[in-house]
Amino acid sequence: MKAVKSHLFILILLTFLPPKLFAQIRLHVFTLSGKIRGLDTGYVFLNYLKSDGNGIYDSCYLNDGIFLFKGFITEPSKAFFTTSNLSGSHDTSNFIDFYIEPTNMTLNIDQNNFQNFTLIGSPSQDEYSQLLDSEASTRTKISKYEAEFNYIYSKEHGSDSLAIIRRIDSVKNILTELRNKINDQDSDFIARNNNSYVSAELLSHAKVDWLSFRSFKALYGTFTKRIQQSIPGKRIIHEIEKEESTPIGGRAKDFTAIDSRGDTVRLSNFKGKKIVLLDFGASWCVPCVNIIPYLKKDYEKYNASLEIISINQEDNKGKWKDFLKKEAMNWPQIIDNKSNYPISPRDQTITNLYHIDLIPALILIDRRSKIAAKYGSFYFSPRAYLPALDKKIKSILKY
């Protein structure tokens, strides 16, 4: 919906509301105004969540660089602001995210330099900015070593150079230390700010990748009722319920299915023989496709002791088979949708069995059929979790 139409609808709606209800809703109106210096015309786009969890995608045409957005939210919400249509690729220099609140806010920004924005009127964004400032030097180091790791890792295939292998291990260890430092700072922020929407947002995205489940659940328990009932608070409860159903250290849920070659694959058959990596993804998921080369390298390195089983969320079997032919993955591939339930269990997909909401998602299972680790999901970069996965495989196999 274009901004002009949405603003007209709001005015018409407010005109006919009872005074008491009008006063209640007026408290939940937000405005976001400002000017993009260096850009006079064109559209800007704003995407955010309402309290019911539904997304709003609004646009506004610039007039001498000036924009104005209006809407209803009952709590702070992470918003995405860009000059590119959010349905396609976006220019990172003209794309930012920040917290909006049910109040009047002013955004000051320069074209091609959105990262150096200022937002006035959002206490949540002020909190988040202070946290990022405290972590800035560490995050700069992480970016530097991630770039080095990606470069070296791309050159590693087929190389027997001991120097390269040692440098890869060294960079992995450095990145682990730096990320642990960020995790500690985030965890400390959450513990000190139990009435903060930012705390809930951080914890909801962190899930259990950098916290023990006990700490994860305990931090949620310290939140005020308002934060527990917020959108990210409800996501956290969902993650707690999922983790209690498939906990790290718990027994992996068995399944039997037919793979793309017509072979029967039963998870429990690998017990005592190999560790198993369940790879939840899809051909249409770009991050899922991007990690395939890394999975191939791990499969090649650990093939004698590791089996990978890809659980593909596909609807079109023809497109799925074309994808498998193109990617040439040499491990079992299982199509997983409501029209293709496994042999066992018959009442749900494997994806639902493991409570997978976001892909790519990786679940590592040891030789005892116990869940050893979980990685992935939309919110995490492969650069962050793939080194951790490799390190975990090595520790289980005692490399």
Secondary structure, DSSP 8 states (H G I E B T S, - for coil): -BHHHHHHHHHHHHHTS-HHHHHHHHTTEEEEEEEEET--SSEEEEEEE-TTS-EEEEEEE-BTTEEEEEEE-SS-EEEEEESS-TTS---GGGEEEEEE-SSEEEEEEETT-GGG-EEES-HHHHHHHHHHHHHHHHHHHHHHHHHHHHHHHHHHTT---HHHHHHHHHHHHHHHHHHHHHHHHHHHHHHH-TT-HHHHHHHHHHTTSSS-HHHHHHHHHHS-HHHHTSHHHHHHHHHHHHHHHS-TTSB----EEE-TTS-EEEGGGGTTT-EEEEEEE-TT-HHHHHTHHHHHHHHHHHTTTEEEEEEE--S-HHHHHHHHHHH---S-EEE-BTTB--SBSSSS-HHHHTT--SSSEEEEE-TTSBEEEEEE-TTS-HHHHHHHHHHHHHHHHT-
